[in-house]
Amino acid sequence: MAVFIAVLDDDPADRKQSERLLARERDERVKNGEVIYYDSYGSEEALLPYFMKYDLILIDVTATTRDGMMVAVDLLRRGAEGKIVLYYDKIDYRAKYGDEEGISFIPKPMWQKDFSRLIDLADEVRKNRGPRIELRGEKGTAYVKNEEILYAISRGYYVAVALEGDRSFHAMTDLASLCGMLDPDEFMILSKDTVINMGQVVSKTGNSFKMSDGAVMKFGIFDKKAITKKYAEYAERKQNRK
């Protein structure tokens, strides 16, 4: 087990207490081979670039015009898949707003047993949400699933990654490193500069594939036999899964 947990709390004392309890739980569980990663943030702005990586996000924000519930709802609207828990003392979020789908509530102070239960919850979320690939750019980080990637093209000092939903991301890496994170049963290297998601191919003509976003990805004539064979094997596996 390896889970990722974030603490967003603008009260420094409460944030430090959460860190101490998480550290104790981490040290206890590592004896059984369980790994817990946690990060703490003092503001919504600090968390925002990284929220997609977490299996559980613990939130209490009271010192700004946007309180913890507002932050939590915004994260859900942005696509957060981790479990969000509002823990509180100054603001009783449930009394103020009522229940909100996807959000749980725990009153402060929290004890070691509370964090033990939260880590078990985070592990269940992790199992259900599937793995994410971390793409780091000059101005931020994206966390995407394998199936969201259409194709990637090396541009020298970065890799241009085309994503579902007419999105793209410039990852500060090389193509070989990116390929090491991709599912080899789903992705195929067309050249030293290009890799494609075979599940995003809509047609093949001659020495090229047409992708789901309309892009045409060409490959060399000398690679045609090997590429055609690999794509045929993929198509057969896909057919057998139906």
Steps between C-alpha positions, in 0.01 A plus 500: 500500500614853418265793550533875446339738747479881505423722797371849417463701821562872543541461877874426548453326836228267370702430187804403705291274720366320194855458373608347831214251504556405137870449572419266788258301285755487216773371731269235645375372165835486328574197720234314299626623164237774470622832364336834577596822324360826630541871427359797687390835358408829659297636212273391219736653244788281620295179470328573169778392258531159669154399624446229238778283642337444839283211611368705792492874570438627852378862501427781746519860375355775718719811468400609148176587320503151344447249776572127496169398341548746214848361439377140517215556252735677261745208511219258419393716206858497377495121494648397834473122539647474849273488802442846651454530876413829674627501857388795704461692822445870420260427214257211522482438126220248517281733709576796272462330162339162556629174355684512168555198279862388500590684822526361855516689831705442816508739799828609657696406697600189310682209660728222381206263448338756268807511278523123499145481361571775246804316366293184458245711312773650281618151412151401385481814285842424350392150400190630324640806322782332306859615448592847378797616296674812627588747225716789613509823303666838536193654664324207662437129527229285344383161626342293224390144436658291224178503301485881502820523293445494122862529391824674589762666281851597606579867442859502616505626856137405565237248389168624362228272639157503333217420742132419476263796499711708259762553768877496480794521737868578456680250723855587599640154435624284215297250302684197641416601859136560409474164325627333815182617676259388227321165465702306237188305401318819405776725363726458198817689408479614137842664486768646724278809531145360520290262707127437454215353700370219280161529666470852357558393138192538280653377172820383332595589143833416341777623727286701739239484776216746538440584865174579678575875493559494123881507515682281247804321643741371237769233530789386283460246224776282645307478829169415333514122548576513872252780569222334301560173688489665841182691418334183368589320825351788699179492293469126561545542877240777499256280309551208739421725798153575364 
